[in-house]
Amino acid sequence: MNDPTIHWPPSDALVPRHVAIIMDGNGRWAKQRGLPRTFGHSSGARQVKDLINHCADSGVAFLTLFAFSSENWKRPAEEVSSLMSLFVLYLEKEIRAMRMEGVRLRVIGDISRFDSRLRNLIADAQRETADNKRITVTVAANYGGRWDMVEAVRRWQQAHPGQSALDLSEDDLAPYLSTAHAPDPDLLIRTGGESRISNFLLWQLAYAELYFSDVLWPDFSIQEMNKAMAWFADKDRRFGAVSDRVAS
Ligand code: FPP
């Protein structure tokens, strides 16, 4: 009872509308226990469901998770294939629960490299949860922030044939980013002790608060999440302007 993060958020807390997470540290978590890296990923996947529900219950409307980066293809084939299988298993197992629990699922990234079974599962999960309103969970899979921006320019050009990119404004481009269904993240969490963005949501994180935790992802509990949200609630967000507290 002495730890306020256990009963977070208090009713007057500033809750981030959109939380983005780089789930790092699965491999080290497994290594510390003398287990193969893939055990770390499956333990990490088990954390996800509780966190989704906790975020929804706390008032977070959008949660975006970095599951597989464009660079992750460089990992040993066995690890890549186990991550893909985990993704398939997760979708097969959780799609019904997501539908019942009001979770809308979106997947962003270049999924053209995934096999057809996974691509079909993604399409089914997105379609079946499309009308859910409690929380939108976006999984970034084979995603890279630079890819997202180049892709947005290409899609804008396709929609505006003959128009020069010299006419392009930030507001024109934003609807073509893969995250157009969500506002920009307010809070980015990276677990696992590194303080890098690693090509995640480069455009969208422009004004996000960045929270780095040493905790390895499979140990990132609801209490750790509350700590991050309590840290966020203390921030004075100015978006480049003068503080409200000073201005008023
Ligand atoms: C980084 O840890 C984590 C990943 C590359 C994969 C994250 C995937 C999951 C948590 C499971 C699947 C998620 C969903 C949404 C079903 P790392 O391997 O880089 O760890 P290390 O830095 O300790 O080596």
Boltz pocket constraint, residues with backbone or C-beta under 6 A from the ligand:
constraints:
  - pocket:
      binder: B
      contacts: [[A, 23], [A, 24], [A, 25], [A, 26], [A, 27], [A, 28], [A, 29], [A, 40], [A, 41], [A, 42], [A, 44], [A, 45], [A, 48], [A, 65], [A, 66], [A, 67], [A, 68], [A, 69], [A, 72], [A, 83], [A, 86], [A, 87], [A, 90], [A, 139], [A, 192], [A, 217]]
      max_distance: 6.0
